[in-house]
């Protein structure tokens, strides 16, 4: 598939080891240019800087609408089994905020209203949660069972209270 400026899912494969990385972007062409320049963090960023961009093959797996990016990325990471240690993905994927959560196409006022409602629900507090690898697996399992992210976070908060 031709590399485009569109949104979608891409695959990077380290030629020598066969290790893979699945990523998503709203502009695949620009994202791959960023990878090629050594920009980026995580395991894939380190690998590109260590081995050089010429050591990787890039391929577009799927072009899709913005609201489908998160689910598509999760599906392709599973298909290619490219989470560490077999590949370069450190997460299950599908973590881009605003995609598939009702924020795509929402106006600035609508986003502000949702954020305000979320703060009111949490007593005016913004909540940050640091996840261990095990809690990330549990989170992914709950979400795959159909639970919303907010209900999962509330469940984590309730279960972790002293």
N, C-alpha and C positions, 0 to 999 in steps of 0.2 A: 504494500500500500504506500502511495506517495506521501511524503512528509508535508503536512499542510500547516497553515496558520490557524486552523480550526481547533476546537476543543476535543479532547479525547485521551486515550490511554496509550502509552508507549512502553517499549521494552528495550532495555540496554543489556547486552550480553558481553561479558568479558570473554574474549576469544580464546585465551589460553586455558582458563579454568572452567569455563562454561557457566560460571555463576551469573545470576540474572538479577535485574532490578526492574520492577514495574512502577511507573509513575503516571500521574495525571497532570493535565495542564489545560488552561483555557486557551493557550496558544502553543501548540506542540513545537512548532518551528523555533519560536523564541526560547522555549524551555530547553530544547536540545542545544541551542547555541550557548545558553548559560552553562549547561553541563560541560560542553566542549571547552569553554574558557576556564574550567576549573572552579567555577562558582558553585557553591552549595555545600551543605553540611552532610552529616550522617555518614554512613558507611560508603555510599556510592560516591559522595564528594571526595572522601579520602582516597578511594580506589582510583578515581579518575586522575587525581593529582599524583598518585604514586605511579600508576602504570601508563598514564597518558591517554588522551582521547582516542588515538589511533588503535588502542588495544581493545576497543569496544565496537560492537555492531549496534546500530539503532534501528528500530522498526516500529511503525505505528500498528498497534493491535486493533484499535477501534476508534472511530470518531463517534461522538455522541453529544446529546444536548447537555448543557451545564448541570441540570438537575439530576442527571444519571451518572455523573462522573464518579461520585463516591462509591456507589454500588458496583459500577463497572470495574473500578480499581480493585476493590475487595475481591471480586470474582476472578480477575486475571492474576492477582497475587496467589490465590488458592490454586488456580489451574497450573501456574508455573512453579509452584512450591518454592518461592524465592525469599522466604523469610530467613533471617540469620539462624543457623550457621550455613544453610544450603545456598543462600543468596545474599543480596545486599539490603533487602527491605528489613527495617527494624520494627515496623508496625504492621498491623493487619490491613492498613490502607483505609481509604474512605474517610479521612479526617479533615477534609477541607471545610472550614466553617462556611455556612451560608449556602451550601449546595445541597438541595434535597431537604432542607429544613424550613421551607417556606420563605426564605430570604431572597431567593432568586426572583427577580422582577419586582421585588417590593420597593416602594419608594423610601426615601430617607426618613420621612415622617413615620411610615409603617415600621421600619426597623427600630427607630427610636422608641416607638410605642411598645414594641415587643420587649426591648431591653428594659424599659421602665417597669413593665409588668413583671418581668423576671426578677428585677431588684425588689419590687414590692413583695413578691412571693417569698423572697428570702430575707425579709426583714431589712431591706435596704442594703444588703451586703452583696458584693460580688464574690463569687466563690471560685477558688482555684484548687484543683486536686492534683497531686502528684501520684502517678501510678507506677507500681512496680511491674515487672514483666508478668508476674502471676495475676495481679489485679487487672492488667490489660487483657489477659486471656479471659478472665471472668467477665469483664465488661463486654468484650466481643461476643461471648456466648449469650449474654443477656440480650444484647442488641439483635443478634441473629434470631433469637426467639420472638422478636417482634416488640420488645420493650422500647419505649422512647428514651433518648439520651437523658432527658430531664428526670424521668422516673428512675433510671439507673443511678444517676448521680444522687438523687434523694435516698435511694436504697443504700448506696455506699455510705452516705452521711449518717443515716440512722444506725446502720450496723457498726459504724466505727465510733459512735459516741461512747464516752467513758461510763 
